[in-house]
Structure formats: C-alpha cells, structure tokens
Amino acid sequence: MEKLIKILTDPISNRIIQLIRINKRMTVSEILSRMQDIPRATVYRKTERMLKADVIEVVDTHRIRGQIENVYALKNYFISPPQNGADGMKIMTSTIIQIFELCSSYFKRDDADVNRDKLFVLNYALSLSDRDFASMLNEIYAIVDKYQSKPITENSHIRNLYLMSMPSGGEQNEQEKCYSELLS
C-alpha cells in the first residue's frame, strides 16, 4: 500500500500514468519522447516501481537491436486502493498533504502571483445519476487528454490539475432532501 501511495502522489509517476492512459500502450522510449524534460533513468525507475506495485503491466515486448523493450498498459483504468476504507483514507490523506505542500512551496516564493499563474480552487455540488456522472467524467477526460497530448515547448509550464469526487456524506444532506421532496 505504501508503494502505491508514493506512486499516486508522485508528479512524474502521475504524468507517466496519464500518458499511458491516453495512449493505451507505451514503451519507455515512447514515454521519453513525450517527457523530454525527465531523465531516462528516472522514467525507467518510475515504470519499474509502477510495475512492481501493479499499477501497470507488460502487455507486449519488442526486440530492438538485440534488446527487449516492454510495452506497458495500465493494469486498471482507475487507479484505486483495494476496497478497504483505511487504505483509501491513506491515499486521500497523502494526496491532500501533497497538494498542501505544493501550495505552501508556491506561496513561499517571492514571485508568487495567483492571477498570472491562474491558481484557483472550484467546488461544485452536482446532483447527477451515475450514468450522467460517468458521461461528464468522460467529457472531462477527453478535454484533459486533448491538452495533455500537446508537445512540451519552451513556453510550457507544468500545471497540476486535480479532480476529486466524493459523495456529500453518509446521510442525505438538506439540498438532496429538498430535491427529493420536490420530485415526490
């Protein structure tokens, strides 16, 4: 579990996961061609850790100049912990701590400018069926994939975009109760 938490809270590992998710199957060479800002040894090390943690799997191999090159795919589309509340809580807590540390580092910088850097937080409470929610997520993924597929240029900046979904709580909240009463 600790290996999985480290992988899911690591920005470089997340970039690799997203590249593989978008492209379905990738070799380290293909990943390196899309992540030219990351050293080759780092990409190899991160993919090896993801393989050992069952985040990715080898789905094919190619022989290139006498060397075997693995083709990787995500093991699961949604990277998630086993159905254990404590493990899920560890992953969520680690992710939130990572976000807090990134914010803390950002605001300690002398050149921090939230307008220039487009720093924002949004929170929407949506009342959607499971089908509508899945449809919305697919639309969001398509938009993010479109922009994530753009090549890195000298004007590019790494921007972290977090999307988190949580139910509103164990009991029906007041908004849901009012909505349910209107429908009955």
N, C-alpha and C positions, 0 to 999 in steps of 0.2 A: 504494500500500500504506500509506503514512504517513497518508493521509486516512482510510482505513478504520480504522486503529489508533486515531486520535484519536476517531473516531465511536464505536467499540466500547468505549472506555474513558471516555467522557463520560456522567455520570449522567443528564443531561437528554435526551441523544440516546437513551440506553437506555430511558428512560421513554416516549419517543415511539415507538420501535420496538415496545415491548411493547404499547402502546395500539393501534397499527396491527395487530399480530399478533392481538390478541384480537378486534378489530372487523373484521378483513379489509380494509376500505377506509375511509379517513377523509379529511376535508378539514382544512385548518388551523383553520378555525372550530370544527370538532368536537373537534379536539385541544385547542384553547384552552379550550373549555367543560369539559374534564376535567382540565386543568392550569392552574387559575386562579392558582396561585402563581408561574407563569412569565410574564415579559413577552411580549407579542405579537411584538415584533421578534426576540426570542431564538428563539421557535418557528419563525418564518419563516426565520431564518438557519440553524437546525439542519436543517430539512427541505430547504432548498436544498443544503446540504452533503451530506446523505444522498442526494439525487437525483443530484448530480454524482459521488458515489462508487459509484453503482449499488446502494445498499442498498435504496432504494425506487424506485418508478416511478409515473408518472402513468397511471392506468387509465381515467380519465374526466374530463370537465370540465363545469362548470355555469356558466351566466351568471346572475349575481346583481347586480341594479341596475347593469347595464352593465359589470360587471367579470367576468372569467373566474376561476372558482375551481377549482383542481385537486383531483382525488380521487386519493389515494395508496394504494398497496398495497406490501407487502414484495416485493422482487424475488425473494428466496429465503426459504423458511421458516426455514432455519438460516443465519444469517449466518456465513460462514466464508471463510477465505482460499482462494486457488487451491490446487491440490494440490501445494504446494511446502513442504517442511519448514522452510526458513528463514523464510518468511513466517508460517507457523503458529507458529513459535517466537517471532517478534517480537510477534504478537498475545498469546500466552500470557504472555510476559515483561511486556509493557506492562500487561496486566490484573493480574498479580500485584503489580507495582510500585504500581499504583493502589490495590489493596487494602492494601498495606503503608503507603502514605501516609495512607489513611483511618484505619487503626489507630493510626498514630503521632500523628496530629492528635487522635484521640479520647483517647488515654492522656495527652496533654499537658494536657488540660482539667482544671481544678480540680474540676469536678463529675462526673468520670467515675465511673460506678457500673455495673459489669458485670451485677449482679443486676437492678437497676432497668431497665437498657437491654436486657436479655436478649441479651447478647453471647455467642456460642458458636461453636464450630467442631466439626463432625462429620466423621468419615471412616469410610465403610463399604466393605468389600471384598466385592462381590457376585459370585456365580457364576451368571450368567443367560444363557440363549440370547439371540440377537439379537431374537427376537420378544418374549420376556419383558421384555427391557430396553426395547424400544420401547413396550410396554404400560405399564410402570412410568413412563416419561417422560411419556406421555400423561396418566396419572393425576396426576402432579406438576403438569403444565401446567394441568390443569383446576382443581386446588386453588388454585394461584397466581392464575390468571385470575379465579376467584371473588372473591378478596380484592383483587386489583388493580382490579377494576371498582367497588369501593366508592368513593363520593364522598369527596373531601377535606373534613374537618371541622376545627374549631378544636382538637380533641383529637388529630388525626392527626400522626404523625411519619413522616418518610421513613426507611425501613429498607432497607438493601441486603441482598439475599439472593442469594448466588452459588451456582450449581450448575455443577460442573465434572466432566467424565467423562474418565478416562484409563485406558488398558489398564495392567495391572500391570507390564509390562515386555516386552522382546523374547523372553526365554526363559520357559518355563513356570516359575512360582515353585513353591516347595515345597508350598504348600497345594493348588495345582492338580494337581501330580504325585500327591499322596496321594489326591485325589479321583478322578483318572483310574485309579489302581491299584485303588481300591475298585470301580469300575464294570467293570473288565476281568476 
